[in-house]
Amino acid sequence: MCRNYLMQLRERVEEFEKRDIQLVVIAPSKGSFVSQFLEAFGPFPFSIYGDPSREGYKQAGTVTMPKWKLLSKALFGFVTGKVKNFLPDEQGQKKFVQKSMKTQDVYIQGATFLFDEKGKVVWKHVDQSPEDHASIDTLLNKIDSNV
C-alpha cells in the first residue's frame, strides 16, 4: 500500500463524495496486515481490502518492479533528498513500514480504475513505478469529463 497516496486520498475524499464516487482500495496483503496498517495510519473514510493471493492484481495487469530497480530508486531518492519521509517519524508508523518492507510484496505496483454504474471499466492507469500513481487531479478530471 502506498501510504502517501492513501493519505492524499483521505485528505481529498470529500471531492469524490461530492461527485457521488465511492473509493475502494485493494492491497496485496492479508486482511490482518491491512488491519495493522489501519491501526498505524487510520482511520480512512473508505474501505481497504486485502488481496493476499494477488489475483486481482494479476487480473488488473499490474507489474512487479525488479528488486534491484526499486532499491536503486529508493537509494537514489534518499541520497539526493528527493524522497522525503521514507520512514515516518511516528514510532508506530515507522515500525509498521519497516515490518512491511521485510514481509510484504513491496515490489508489486498498483493500478487505478474508474468503473461505471454497471461495473464496467471506463478508465484505468497501471503504475509502472512507485511514483507513477494516477494523480488525484487526473482522477477528478476524468470523472468530471465522464471519462
Secondary structure by P-SEA (a helix, b strand, c coil): caaaaaaaaaacaaaaaaacbbbbbbccccaaaaaaaaaacccccbbbbbcccaaaaaaaccccccaaaaaaaaaaaaaaccccccccccaaaaaaaaaaacccccccbbbbbbbcccccccbbbbbccccccccaaaaaaaaaacc
